[in-house]
Amino acid sequence: MVLAMSRPVKHPKTGVYWFRKRLPADIVALTGRKEVNKTLGTKDPEEAKRKYIEVLAEFEADCSRIRLGAGNGEPTEKAASPAHPITDREAHSLAQTVHDEWLAKFYDNPSEQLHWHPEFYEGMWTDYPLPSTDPIPGVEGVADPIPGTMPIENIFWKSMRAGCISRAKDILVENGFPTDPWSITRTARAVGAAFQRASLTLQKLERGDYESEPQPAGLTHRSAESRPADGRSSKATTAKTKPGSATLMGLVEGWWIENKAAGRKPSTYDSYRNAFAYLADFLDHNDATKVTAKDVIGFKNHRLSTPSPKTGKMVSAKTVKDSNLSALKVVFDWGVANGLVTHNPAAGVTLKVGKTARLRSKSLSDEEAAAILSGAMAHQRGQESQRTYAAKRWIPWLCAFTGARVGELAQLRKQDVFTRDSFWIIRITPEAGTVKTNEARDVPLHEQLIELGFPKFVEQSGSGHLFLNVDPTEDSRGARRGLKNRLAEFGRSFVSDPNVAPNHGWRHRFKTVGMEAGIPPRILDAIQGQAPRTVAETYGEVTLKTMAAEIEKLPFYRLRSTSDMGSAQ
């Protein structure tokens, strides 16, 4: 009979692997414990196997010591696992797993962490709950709180304490410590400190500051170069890859080193890297020399039939063709040209893309545009940052009168808004972040933007980015992507039709309104930063004066009252 080999156990909720082992009968008789549970502190199955072997050796050594201690007449409590109250050092050491799990859980989407409230941490163990209601003159002792007057601190402190205490009890039981009140309190405080550290880190990540923060223990096997953007881990891409090596991820890195110098966009690199990470995950290996045309066809079919782990939706044929297959063809071609692989397995693989049904115009309608702009004017700042509030206030209006991409406007800096030749201008430049054409352009501001006070807002703003919570010297891609998503959600709150994009719909609308106003197509293209249509259009220059005169042809938007803003839903 073949005995099954013991192996790590994956936690069903956190995904972290654990060591779990039943104690031999003689050890149970000596200690009273039936099972040992210990976290391995990782979500990587390969790392978990390695750690499991180490913990298993410790487990067997402990069993031997217990047997030896019992044979020498020593008390079994001393020979067994810890029966003493937990120390602060032990509590914080064990609570580190809480920190790593919490950070790993929200690492890719830190804005979704809404359960722990760092601003209330200071008083959660030391302050008494606030009174349930304010004193009422002439009334002694209000028995029941008045509905709606419960201080928010009471609610958050209660939930945060309860969560820490519950987790502390689990830690004590799983690691063989007694669950006396002092051990529970000490461990709960350590758990709270772990939650607080992780949540403060997540706040930094939400602002786009990924570079300065190391990845949590559960994510250390996923290099930024090899993981898909949706956060899926890939067994096949865990090993570090040398740029230009004959591994799948090595090919991408080698291609990027060469093409980055040639001016290719980081977004293209991200897309290609994701495609190769998906392929490696599908093949379950990272060897570029072993990939065949049959593998690529299987990968294509897999992508078409498997919902995206990020959105839960099926991937479109256009995405598979233009993003995945295109990436494979380009990078493998580079590998062949550089002698790293002998053939391009994706060369003959194609995909027929049918034309999707068009249910409406891609442009925002008059009603939808008015709803978003009125909502932007009426927007009140809640708990969001000042820059995010300003973005919701101004970027929809800038989109309406410049037709620029939302990402181009999101990265505007104070120095990118200025006057020249009596015109107020915004400069859209690669120096601030990413511009699709990789060319800077100046766009005059419409009179309504000036009347609404956009130049005044800029003058009163601090130096650096107007809308991004990042230092001007930092990579702004993560923060820009996050802000674009927030603006899309903001626009969607006024425009519910799923067949129009609340961000990109402005670019289509600008063209529509511009043509209705009689603005020549070449000037519309220059304002929006689109490439010339013909060689003839590359001759001559669309001057600032010409653009300003044409932009003034665009009609003013009539603002709507907040009571009318539901009609576009």
Secondary structure, DSSP 8 states (H G I E B T S, - for coil): --------EE-TTT--EEEEEE--HHHHHHHS--EEEEE-----HHHHHHHHHHHHHHHHHHHHHHHHHHHTT--HHHHSS--S---HHHHHHHHHHHHHHHHHHHSS-GGG--S--GGGSTTTTTS----SS---TT-S--SS--TT-S-HHHHHHHHHHHHHHHHHHHHHHHTT----HHHHHHHHHHHHHHHHHHHHHHHHHHTT--TTS---GGGTTS-TTTS-TT----GGG-S---TTSSBHHHHHHHHHHHHHHTT--HHHHHHHHHHHHHHHHHHT--BGGG--HHHHHHHHHHHHHSB-TTTSSB--HHHIIIIIIHHHHHHHHHHHHTTS-S--TTTT-----------S-SS--HHHHHHHHHHHHH----SS-HHHHHHHHHHHHHHHHH---HHHHHT-BGGGEEEETTEEEEEE-GGGS--TTS--EEEE--HHHHHHTHHHHHHHS-SSBSS--S-TTS--HHHHHHHHHHHHHHHHTT---TTS-TTTHHHHHHHHHHHHTT--HHHHHHHHT---SSSGGGSS---HHHHHHHHTTS-------GGGTTTT-
